Amino acid sequence: MHRWRRGTTEHETPDVLELRVHGVANTPPASMLELAPGQVEQVDGDELGSFWTPTAAAAAVPRRAGDPREVPPGVRREAYSWGAMARLSAVPGLGRVSGVVAGVVRALWVLIVPFGLANVAYWSRDADEPHGRRSSAGGGLVRLFGLLLTLLWLATVSTVTLGVVAAQCYGPRVTSGEVTYVQVCAALPGWTDAAARWSTGGRTAALVGLTAVVLVVLAAAGSTGRLRYERRMSTTKARGLAEGERLGSRGRWPLLARPGFWTHARRSSVQWFAHLAAAFATLAGLVSWHYLYRDVPQCTRSDGFGTRGCLDAAVWAHDGRLPWALAVLAAGVVVALAAWRTGRLRLDPLRSGGSTLAAEVRVPRTAEVLLLLASLALLGWVVTAVALSGDEPLRPADAASPPFLGLHALPRTVVALMVLLVLAAVGIRAHLRATVWVPLVLVTAASGGLAVLWSDGTWGVVWRTVAGVGLVVLGGVAWVVSRRRPQRASEGWSGRGPAVLLALAGGLAMVLSAAAVLGTVAWLDAPAAAENQRLSPQTTQALDEAAAQDPLRDPVVVQGPSAAHLHVPPGYEQFAVASVAGVLLLVLLLVVLGLRTAALRHSVVPAVPGGPRPDPATGEERAVQAARRRAALAQRAERLVGALAVLHVLALVGSLALPDPHAAYDGPFGTLWALAVDLSGAAVVTAFGLVVASVVLAGSKKALARPWGLLWDLMCFLPRAAHPFAPPCYAERVVPELRARIDAWLGDDGTPLPGGDATRARRRVLLSAHSLGGVVAVATLLARWDGPAGPHDHRVGLLTYGTQLRAYFGRFFPELFGPAVLGTRPSLGARMWAADPWQQEAPAEPGPTPGPTVLGSLTSSDGGSAAVRWRSLWRRTDFIGFPVDAYAGSPVDAPASEIDDDAYLLQVVAHSGYPRAPEYRRELDTLVARLRASRPVARTRRTTVPGRTRR
């Protein structure tokens, strides 16, 4: 229950609650209320989410007319601060930490960003698509992609711990004279020297266990912030469920209004078991594969693996290798079952279901728990067998073989599958059937794998041909289907949003993976490090003398193998080359766009797209035009992100198709290729260092602040449903908490109000939301549709400003915020090269909707005319703020002034300062008057809005 301070009669008379909600900038409460920090006080909440009001002293100060701090008569002004939920976290058991621990946690948060992007991709698919044989199974596709991201990070950690440290940084036990020693990478911390005394098997088993622990820590990083705000429910809904109220079918309601949407946390947690089961089984299979073929010289490389007879049962049964073969098979079965369960999982609220309670929706966990237990048992057996394997060298006898078998193939296999799923995702919003893309993906992946195993002879040609044809058919079918979607012009990236977001997630994951591997190797393999130098005779003599003087001494030489460089799986270096090339192309695109913008520096951006273009005559007008052009440049973000996604896909393909960076090539190509490998590796290592510097060393030592806060605000708004290790959804507390505050003011939560029914009948709420706060406000209004007043609550109004509801969220997530949900006109998106990116804005009316809309719910009849209780402000100088309906001819939108009249010098305002604009007070007074005059809406099948009719 939410409480607010009550004082004298003067403070109890307000009948309208103006509740301000900030946006992506995490505006402090005092700034939201246009007051100094000492002039506001917290009236409810905690350090993560809180409600603030002016102090009694600040409220008593007389204000001049038009002062933005002036509160209209009868209005109580509050500010709701939620930004800490997206940007701050606590480590379980430690709370807020600082120093090294805080830096490690920040680094882990960066590593889980791809998981969060995959979650965003999940909500960009058609969430209202009917299920069955004709379904695209888009949710399953995205969840499978998320599982591949987990396996990619397992491959990354395994490459560092097993492929570099275990197999290369600890050499074999060598006896020189009377001294037995083990060469160790000099860059490793001194306390790791103790492991040199262990047997090879014991040391490898410990590093296998460390790999599993690191993966669990990475998984837990996403849960550091959820303990205090996930799984909350509004007081009103909790009371209704406790009384056994049945929510009934809401199939015609928007997705955000359906019961159960904000309670994904418990249902999606079942994926934890599947992801950990697949990861542990893959780790067990990887280690078993190495021990199965380590001593078989012809089977240490994947090319032609089957041709050389490595899959014959006789090889497995030789020298007691059969248990390792059985472990590999068992691991493959567990991974396949985990993938099957992940793809078949159903999490979204049902479109129908009669009287099923949202709180009663459960996802069975028995199968996933059994898979996790099986993977743990398998991994336990593998670790035990490795620990008991003795002191045999870990690396194959063939010096040209990879140090740890399987680590070449695992990341490349994961990347290949990610590319196939991205291609399939191009068509899932257009309902490319799962019965089409699933067989194509499986056939292409299987034939590609067979082409590697049997790369020689006729069968190699056959499998390569089948893989190539499957790849072309998959991409072509997905593209053709996506082109046929009628609504694609008004959807993000022409209806290919899932593919774009998955490409960004996969590309960023591989960037971080390659940076982690190459950066670690660069640290261990410094040119002047001792591990790159041979033992001198003087060193050997000194060791002999030390052993003769102290027979009990067992010296450890902190030196590595005599090899010139540590070995890195080629896929990471190939991706580094491809990604650096992609960055250069992106820079070139930005330069061209900048030159285009510079060429248009004398062009005029009209106040309304398509409007008159008078030449600026004064300095003020020229300053406004310059700000509008800068804003127009930033508003091309959708196109630029799409181009970045294409470059990510090309980089992923490059990690599979580029030449082997370890091979020697003759002629100019060989020279250029070697130079590209060296420069790209240095570039990735430099980027790795910059990431560490910007993340680990940045931020306050007093608060565990997440890096790159704006990204977290945007990425963590929607419930975690596609990846269990993704950052938690702060809206799962924000929306219920904001709803509970509204319900408490209106008396809908069952708490008696002072004055009883008379007070309840007079009270109104006006949500005032900036930027992303507009998205939060709309989600809150939709969440209230299951309350006592239903969708049409005449007591609530909405004032938004600088919001992205229509231009971004409505295009990227049509089923959540699209025209059919908001009741507004569709948006065609920004153009890339035009002087005014919005000059193609279509004056189309919204189409028929199957149920109520937000605009319809905020519209009531007042004396025969429609009174709309939603107003929205926008500026052309705002680089991230847009109208929610249309630039002109809209019953909702109104332009705000672009000059700050209160500034001493000329100042053009952009995304901030809307409450200081005179238009804000005008729209506030209009909405307050409409709210006080509003009456309950009669339930009809038609709602009239000025200039429109909707059914």
Disulfide bonds with the S-S distance in Angstrom:
Cys169-Cys185 2.23
Cys299-Cys310 1.89
